[in-house]
């Protein structure tokens, strides 16, 4: 069975820059992304890139993935470009998975206030 590397995008927002809130929102986002795309085995996840807006500095969102058991998945956190007037307190995720699905079949997930970021994409909300 042929597999391809596919990207799944996601984003969420938090009310305040508090470690617990960032981790809770990130866990919710990751869990929803996995469920929406039928990913139940972390072995098919090639890597996950996390970004946060510059106003989120209390913790690394990647810690939420570790809490979900993704101990061997390569993870990295970065900061978004500080574009004036953009949505505040956003955690974004780019998850790369090996799958038999076509790219157009991947379900991108935008939760909470981040739903306004990409209304053009099908969301698993």
TIVO-2410 file (N, C-alpha, C; in nm, 3 decimals):
# residues 125
REC num residu      c1      c2      c3 atome chaine
REC   1      X   0.084  -0.117   0.000     N      A
REC   1      X   0.000   0.000   0.000    CA      A
REC   1      X   0.089   0.124   0.000     C      A
REC   2      X   0.071   0.208  -0.099     N      A
REC   2      X   0.152   0.328  -0.112    CA      A
REC   2      X   0.108   0.435  -0.012     C      A
REC   3      X   0.206   0.498   0.053     N      A
REC   3      X   0.179   0.606   0.150    CA      A
REC   3      X   0.251   0.732   0.105     C      A
REC   4      X   0.192   0.845   0.139     N      A
REC   4      X   0.251   0.974   0.109    CA      A
REC   4      X   0.262   1.055   0.238     C      A
REC   5      X   0.353   1.149   0.237     N      A
REC   5      X   0.365   1.243   0.348    CA      A
REC   5      X   0.267   1.357   0.321     C      A
REC   6      X   0.177   1.379   0.417     N      A
REC   6      X   0.074   1.483   0.403    CA      A
REC   6      X   0.078   1.578   0.521     C      A
REC   7      X   0.042   1.701   0.496     N      A
REC   7      X   0.037   1.802   0.601    CA      A
REC   7      X  -0.106   1.826   0.647     C      A
REC   8      X  -0.120   1.840   0.779     N      A
REC   8      X  -0.249   1.873   0.838    CA      A
REC   8      X  -0.228   2.002   0.917     C      A
REC   9      X  -0.307   2.104   0.887     N      A
REC   9      X  -0.294   2.231   0.956    CA      A
REC   9      X  -0.398   2.243   1.065     C      A
REC  10      X  -0.362   2.319   1.167     N      A
REC  10      X  -0.456   2.345   1.274    CA      A
REC  10      X  -0.415   2.468   1.353     C      A
REC  11      X  -0.512   2.526   1.422     N      A
REC  11      X  -0.484   2.642   1.507    CA      A
REC  11      X  -0.592   2.653   1.613     C      A
REC  12      X  -0.554   2.716   1.723     N      A
REC  12      X  -0.647   2.744   1.831    CA      A
REC  12      X  -0.602   2.871   1.901     C      A
REC  13      X  -0.686   2.921   1.988     N      A
REC  13      X  -0.651   3.040   2.065    CA      A
REC  13      X  -0.665   3.010   2.213     C      A
REC  14      X  -0.601   3.095   2.295     N      A
REC  14      X  -0.615   3.085   2.440    CA      A
REC  14      X  -0.656   3.221   2.495     C      A
REC  15      X  -0.725   3.220   2.607     N      A
REC  15      X  -0.772   3.344   2.671    CA      A
REC  15      X  -0.659   3.429   2.727     C      A
REC  16      X  -0.562   3.361   2.791     N      A
REC  16      X  -0.449   3.429   2.856    CA      A
REC  16      X  -0.323   3.347   2.836     C      A
REC  17      X  -0.211   3.413   2.849     N      A
REC  17      X  -0.082   3.343   2.839    CA      A
REC  17      X  -0.048   3.276   2.972     C      A
REC  18      X  -0.110   3.163   2.995     N      A
REC  18      X  -0.084   3.080   3.113    CA      A
REC  18      X  -0.051   2.940   3.065     C      A
REC  19      X   0.051   2.882   3.121     N      A
REC  19      X   0.099   2.751   3.078    CA      A
REC  19      X  -0.014   2.648   3.070     C      A
REC  20      X  -0.096   2.639   3.173     N      A
REC  20      X  -0.205   2.541   3.174    CA      A
REC  20      X  -0.304   2.561   3.063     C      A
REC  21      X  -0.336   2.688   3.033     N      A
REC  21      X  -0.431   2.717   2.926    CA      A
REC  21      X  -0.373   2.685   2.789     C      A
REC  22      X  -0.245   2.716   2.769     N      A
REC  22      X  -0.179   2.685   2.641    CA      A
REC  22      X  -0.174   2.534   2.619     C      A
REC  23      X  -0.138   2.461   2.722     N      A
REC  23      X  -0.128   2.315   2.709    CA      A
REC  23      X  -0.265   2.252   2.688     C      A
REC  24      X  -0.365   2.300   2.760     N      A
REC  24      X  -0.501   2.247   2.743    CA      A
REC  24      X  -0.552   2.269   2.601     C      A
REC  25      X  -0.536   2.390   2.550     N      A
REC  25      X  -0.582   2.422   2.415    CA      A
REC  25      X  -0.506   2.341   2.310     C      A
REC  26      X  -0.376   2.324   2.332     N      A
REC  26      X  -0.295   2.249   2.236    CA      A
REC  26      X  -0.331   2.101   2.237     C      A
REC  27      X  -0.354   2.045   2.356     N      A
REC  27      X  -0.399   1.904   2.364    CA      A
REC  27      X  -0.531   1.886   2.292     C      A
REC  28      X  -0.624   1.978   2.313     N      A
REC  28      X  -0.754   1.972   2.246    CA      A
REC  28      X  -0.736   1.976   2.095     C      A
REC  29      X  -0.652   2.067   2.047     N      A
REC  29      X  -0.628   2.080   1.904    CA      A
REC  29      X  -0.566   1.954   1.846     C      A
REC  30      X  -0.461   1.904   1.909     N      A
REC  30      X  -0.394   1.783   1.858    CA      A
REC  30      X  -0.489   1.664   1.857     C      A
REC  31      X  -0.563   1.646   1.963     N      A
REC  31      X  -0.658   1.534   1.972    CA      A
REC  31      X  -0.762   1.543   1.861     C      A
REC  32      X  -0.814   1.662   1.839     N      A
REC  32      X  -0.915   1.682   1.734    CA      A
REC  32      X  -0.856   1.657   1.596     C      A
REC  33      X  -0.733   1.703   1.573     N      A
REC  33      X  -0.667   1.681   1.445    CA      A
REC  33      X  -0.647   1.532   1.418     C      A
REC  34      X  -0.602   1.460   1.520     N      A
REC  34      X  -0.580   1.316   1.505    CA      A
REC  34      X  -0.710   1.244   1.475     C      A
REC  35      X  -0.814   1.273   1.554     N      A
REC  35      X  -0.943   1.207   1.535    CA      A
REC  35      X  -1.004   1.238   1.399     C      A
REC  36      X  -0.997   1.364   1.358     N      A
REC  36      X  -1.057   1.405   1.230    CA      A
REC  36      X  -0.990   1.338   1.111     C      A
REC  37      X  -0.864   1.298   1.129     N      A
REC  37      X  -0.789   1.238   1.018    CA      A
REC  37      X  -0.762   1.090   1.037     C      A
REC  38      X  -0.828   1.029   1.133     N      A
REC  38      X  -0.816   0.885   1.153    CA      A
REC  38      X  -0.678   0.839   1.192     C      A
REC  39      X  -0.602   0.924   1.261     N      A
REC  39      X  -0.467   0.889   1.304    CA      A
REC  39      X  -0.474   0.838   1.448     C      A
REC  40      X  -0.451   0.708   1.465     N      A
REC  40      X  -0.455   0.650   1.599    CA      A
REC  40      X  -0.319   0.597   1.643     C      A
REC  41      X  -0.224   0.594   1.551     N      A
REC  41      X  -0.090   0.542   1.579    CA      A
REC  41      X   0.011   0.655   1.560     C      A
REC  42      X   0.079   0.694   1.667     N      A
REC  42      X   0.177   0.803   1.658    CA      A
REC  42      X   0.294   0.770   1.566     C      A
REC  43      X   0.312   0.644   1.533     N      A
REC  43      X   0.421   0.602   1.444    CA      A
REC  43      X   0.408   0.661   1.304     C      A
REC  44      X   0.287   0.696   1.262     N      A
REC  44      X   0.268   0.752   1.127    CA      A
REC  44      X   0.293   0.902   1.123     C      A
REC  45      X   0.313   0.963   1.240     N      A
REC  45      X   0.340   1.107   1.245    CA      A
REC  45      X   0.489   1.128   1.220     C      A
REC  46      X   0.522   1.197   1.111     N      A
REC  46      X   0.662   1.221   1.076    CA      A
REC  46      X   0.721   1.332   1.162     C      A
REC  47      X   0.644   1.438   1.186     N      A
REC  47      X   0.690   1.549   1.269    CA      A
REC  47      X   0.575   1.645   1.291     C      A
REC  48      X   0.593   1.732   1.391     N      A
REC  48      X   0.494   1.836   1.418    CA      A
REC  48      X   0.569   1.967   1.443     C      A
REC  49      X   0.525   2.071   1.372     N      A
REC  49      X   0.576   2.206   1.390    CA      A
REC  49      X   0.471   2.287   1.464     C      A
REC  50      X   0.511   2.354   1.570     N      A
REC  50      X   0.422   2.440   1.647    CA      A
REC  50      X   0.471   2.583   1.632     C      A
REC  51      X   0.378   2.678   1.618     N      A
REC  51      X   0.415   2.819   1.627    CA      A
REC  51      X   0.317   2.885   1.723     C      A
REC  52      X   0.364   2.994   1.784     N      A
REC  52      X   0.278   3.075   1.869    CA      A
REC  52      X   0.296   3.221   1.828     C      A
REC  53      X   0.193   3.299   1.852     N      A
REC  53      X   0.207   3.442   1.834    CA      A
REC  53      X   0.300   3.494   1.944     C      A
REC  54      X   0.364   3.608   1.921     N      A
REC  54      X   0.463   3.658   2.017    CA      A
REC  54      X   0.410   3.685   2.158     C      A
REC  55      X   0.279   3.690   2.174     N      A
REC  55      X   0.221   3.715   2.307    CA      A
REC  55      X   0.205   3.588   2.390     C      A
REC  56      X   0.247   3.472   2.339     N      A
REC  56      X   0.243   3.346   2.415    CA      A
REC  56      X   0.386   3.301   2.443     C      A
REC  57      X   0.427   3.313   2.568     N      A
REC  57      X   0.565   3.279   2.606    CA      A
REC  57      X   0.572   3.193   2.732     C      A
REC  58      X   0.458   3.151   2.786     N      A
REC  58      X   0.456   3.082   2.915    CA      A
REC  58      X   0.503   2.937   2.908     C      A
REC  59      X   0.496   2.874   2.791     N      A
REC  59      X   0.535   2.734   2.779    CA      A
REC  59      X   0.555   2.697   2.632     C      A
REC  60      X   0.612   2.579   2.611     N      A
REC  60      X   0.625   2.524   2.475    CA      A
REC  60      X   0.500   2.441   2.444     C      A
REC  61      X   0.426   2.472   2.337     N      A
REC  61      X   0.309   2.390   2.303    CA      A
REC  61      X   0.345   2.243   2.278     C      A
REC  62      X   0.468   2.216   2.239     N      A
REC  62      X   0.510   2.078   2.215    CA      A
REC  62      X   0.497   1.991   2.340     C      A
REC  63      X   0.499   2.052   2.457     N      A
REC  63      X   0.481   1.975   2.581    CA      A
REC  63      X   0.348   1.902   2.582     C      A
REC  64      X   0.246   1.962   2.519     N      A
REC  64      X   0.114   1.898   2.513    CA      A
REC  64      X   0.121   1.769   2.432     C      A
REC  65      X   0.200   1.767   2.326     N      A
REC  65      X   0.216   1.645   2.247    CA      A
REC  65      X   0.284   1.537   2.329     C      A
REC  66      X   0.382   1.574   2.406     N      A
REC  66      X   0.450   1.477   2.493    CA      A
REC  66      X   0.351   1.420   2.595     C      A
REC  67      X   0.264   1.507   2.649     N      A
REC  67      X   0.162   1.461   2.744    CA      A
REC  67      X   0.067   1.361   2.681     C      A
REC  68      X   0.049   1.369   2.550     N      A
REC  68      X  -0.040   1.277   2.478    CA      A
REC  68      X   0.033   1.149   2.435     C      A
REC  69      X   0.160   1.136   2.474     N      A
REC  69      X   0.235   1.014   2.444    CA      A
REC  69      X   0.319   1.018   2.319     C      A
REC  70      X   0.340   1.134   2.263     N      A
REC  70      X   0.419   1.145   2.140    CA      A
REC  70      X   0.567   1.162   2.174     C      A
REC  71      X   0.621   1.068   2.248     N      A
REC  71      X   0.758   1.076   2.297    CA      A
REC  71      X   0.863   1.065   2.188     C      A
REC  72      X   0.834   0.994   2.080     N      A
REC  72      X   0.933   0.973   1.975    CA      A
REC  72      X   0.907   1.057   1.850     C      A
REC  73      X   0.800   1.135   1.850     N      A
REC  73      X   0.769   1.220   1.735    CA      A
REC  73      X   0.858   1.344   1.740     C      A
REC  74      X   0.928   1.378   1.632     N      A
REC  74      X   1.007   1.500   1.630    CA      A
REC  74      X   0.916   1.624   1.638     C      A
REC  75      X   0.942   1.710   1.734     N      A
REC  75      X   0.861   1.829   1.757    CA      A
REC  75      X   0.950   1.952   1.761     C      A
REC  76      X   0.898   2.065   1.715     N      A
REC  76      X   0.973   2.190   1.726    CA      A
REC  76      X   0.874   2.305   1.742     C      A
REC  77      X   0.914   2.404   1.822     N      A
REC  77      X   0.833   2.523   1.844    CA      A
REC  77      X   0.904   2.645   1.786     C      A
REC  78      X   0.827   2.733   1.725     N      A
REC  78      X   0.877   2.858   1.668    CA      A
REC  78      X   0.780   2.970   1.703     C      A
REC  79      X   0.824   3.093   1.678     N      A
REC  79      X   0.737   3.207   1.700    CA      A
REC  79      X   0.693   3.263   1.566     C      A
REC  80      X   0.566   3.301   1.558     N      A
REC  80      X   0.510   3.362   1.437    CA      A
REC  80      X   0.570   3.501   1.415     C      A
REC  81      X   0.562   3.548   1.293     N      A
REC  81      X   0.602   3.685   1.261    CA      A
REC  81      X   0.502   3.779   1.329     C      A
REC  82      X   0.550   3.881   1.398     N      A
REC  82      X   0.459   3.972   1.472    CA      A
REC  82      X   0.390   4.074   1.381     C      A
REC  83      X   0.297   4.028   1.299     N      A
REC  83      X   0.225   4.116   1.207    CA      A
REC  83      X   0.123   4.197   1.287     C      A
REC  84      X   0.128   4.329   1.276     N      A
REC  84      X   0.034   4.414   1.352    CA      A
REC  84      X  -0.112   4.384   1.316     C      A
REC  85      X  -0.197   4.387   1.416     N      A
REC  85      X  -0.340   4.371   1.395    CA      A
REC  85      X  -0.389   4.230   1.374     C      A
REC  86      X  -0.302   4.133   1.386     N      A
REC  86      X  -0.344   3.993   1.366    CA      A
REC  86      X  -0.406   3.935   1.492     C      A
REC  87      X  -0.471   3.823   1.478     N      A
REC  87      X  -0.538   3.755   1.590    CA      A
REC  87      X  -0.437   3.726   1.700     C      A
REC  88      X  -0.466   3.763   1.824     N      A
REC  88      X  -0.372   3.739   1.934    CA      A
REC  88      X  -0.385   3.600   1.994     C      A
REC  89      X  -0.282   3.559   2.067     N      A
REC  89      X  -0.277   3.436   2.148    CA      A
REC  89      X  -0.318   3.311   2.068     C      A
REC  90      X  -0.246   3.290   1.958     N      A
REC  90      X  -0.276   3.178   1.869    CA      A
REC  90      X  -0.163   3.074   1.874     C      A
REC  91      X  -0.203   2.947   1.883     N      A
REC  91      X  -0.112   2.834   1.867    CA      A
REC  91      X  -0.148   2.770   1.734     C      A
REC  92      X  -0.047   2.757   1.647     N      A
REC  92      X  -0.067   2.692   1.517    CA      A
REC  92      X   0.012   2.562   1.513     C      A
REC  93      X  -0.039   2.467   1.436     N      A
REC  93      X   0.024   2.335   1.423    CA      A
REC  93      X   0.030   2.296   1.277     C      A
REC  94      X   0.144   2.242   1.238     N      A
REC  94      X   0.158   2.175   1.108    CA      A
REC  94      X   0.204   2.034   1.139     C      A
REC  95      X   0.114   1.939   1.124     N      A
REC  95      X   0.143   1.799   1.153    CA      A
REC  95      X   0.166   1.726   1.020     C      A
REC  96      X   0.277   1.656   1.010     N      A
REC  96      X   0.306   1.579   0.890    CA      A
REC  96      X   0.285   1.431   0.921     C      A
REC  97      X   0.199   1.366   0.842     N      A
REC  97      X   0.169   1.225   0.864    CA      A
REC  97      X   0.189   1.145   0.736     C      A
REC  98      X   0.224   1.020   0.754     N      A
REC  98      X   0.233   0.926   0.642    CA      A
REC  98      X   0.098   0.858   0.632     C      A
REC  99      X   0.036   0.867   0.514     N      A
REC  99      X  -0.100   0.820   0.498    CA      A
REC  99      X  -0.126   0.775   0.355     C      A
REC 100      X  -0.233   0.701   0.338     N      A
REC 100      X  -0.279   0.662   0.204    CA      A
REC 100      X  -0.377   0.765   0.149     C      A
REC 101      X  -0.416   0.862   0.228     N      A
REC 101      X  -0.511   0.965   0.186    CA      A
REC 101      X  -0.445   1.069   0.096     C      A
REC 102      X  -0.525   1.125   0.007     N      A
REC 102      X  -0.482   1.236  -0.077    CA      A
REC 102      X  -0.481   1.364   0.008     C      A
REC 103      X  -0.403   1.462  -0.036     N      A
REC 103      X  -0.396   1.587   0.041    CA      A
REC 103      X  -0.534   1.650   0.057     C      A
REC 104      X  -0.617   1.646  -0.047     N      A
REC 104      X  -0.750   1.708  -0.039    CA      A
REC 104      X  -0.841   1.636   0.062     C      A
REC 105      X  -0.803   1.516   0.103     N      A
REC 105      X  -0.882   1.442   0.201    CA      A
REC 105      X  -0.844   1.474   0.346     C      A
REC 106      X  -0.736   1.544   0.365     N      A
REC 106      X  -0.692   1.578   0.500    CA      A
REC 106      X  -0.785   1.684   0.558     C      A
REC 107      X  -0.821   1.666   0.684     N      A
REC 107      X  -0.912   1.757   0.752    CA      A
REC 107      X  -0.832   1.853   0.840     C      A
REC 108      X  -0.834   1.980   0.804     N      A
REC 108      X  -0.765   2.083   0.880    CA      A
REC 108      X  -0.859   2.132   0.990     C      A
REC 109      X  -0.803   2.167   1.105     N      A
REC 109      X  -0.885   2.195   1.223    CA      A
REC 109      X  -0.851   2.333   1.279     C      A
REC 110      X  -0.953   2.416   1.290     N      A
REC 110      X  -0.938   2.550   1.348    CA      A
REC 110      X  -1.041   2.564   1.459     C      A
REC 111      X  -0.992   2.574   1.583     N      A
REC 111      X  -1.078   2.578   1.700    CA      A
REC 111      X  -1.081   2.715   1.765     C      A
REC 112      X  -1.184   2.735   1.846     N      A
REC 112      X  -1.199   2.857   1.924    CA      A
REC 112      X  -1.192   2.980   1.833     C      A
REC 113      X  -1.122   3.084   1.874     N      A
REC 113      X  -1.113   3.206   1.794    CA      A
REC 113      X  -1.038   3.188   1.663     C      A
REC 114      X  -0.960   3.082   1.653     N      A
REC 114      X  -0.882   3.057   1.531    CA      A
REC 114      X  -0.969   3.013   1.414     C      A
REC 115      X  -1.095   2.981   1.439     N      A
REC 115      X  -1.185   2.942   1.330    CA      A
REC 115      X  -1.196   3.055   1.227     C      A
REC 116      X  -1.173   3.179   1.270     N      A
REC 116      X  -1.180   3.293   1.179    CA      A
REC 116      X  -1.060   3.302   1.085     C      A
REC 117      X  -0.953   3.228   1.114     N      A
REC 117      X  -0.831   3.238   1.033    CA      A
REC 117      X  -0.846   3.178   0.894     C      A
REC 118      X  -0.913   3.065   0.883     N      A
REC 118      X  -0.924   2.997   0.753    CA      A
REC 118      X  -1.066   2.945   0.732     C      A
REC 119      X  -1.164   3.034   0.713     N      A
REC 119      X  -1.301   2.987   0.690    CA      A
REC 119      X  -1.316   2.911   0.558     C      A
REC 120      X  -1.215   2.921   0.472     N      A
REC 120      X  -1.220   2.854   0.342    CA      A
REC 120      X  -1.186   2.706   0.352     C      A
REC 121      X  -1.121   2.664   0.463     N      A
REC 121      X  -1.085   2.524   0.479    CA      A
REC 121      X  -1.193   2.448   0.555     C      A
REC 122      X  -1.212   2.324   0.517     N      A
REC 122      X  -1.306   2.239   0.591    CA      A
REC 122      X  -1.249   2.216   0.728     C      A
REC 123      X  -1.330   2.234   0.831     N      A
REC 123      X  -1.283   2.220   0.969    CA      A
REC 123      X  -1.359   2.110   1.039     C      A
REC 124      X  -1.295   2.050   1.136     N      A
REC 124      X  -1.355   1.941   1.213    CA      A
REC 124      X  -1.420   1.993   1.341     C      A
REC 125      X  -1.471   2.113   1.338     N      A
REC 125      X  -1.531   2.172   1.459    CA      A
REC 125      X  -1.666   2.114   1.487     C      A
***
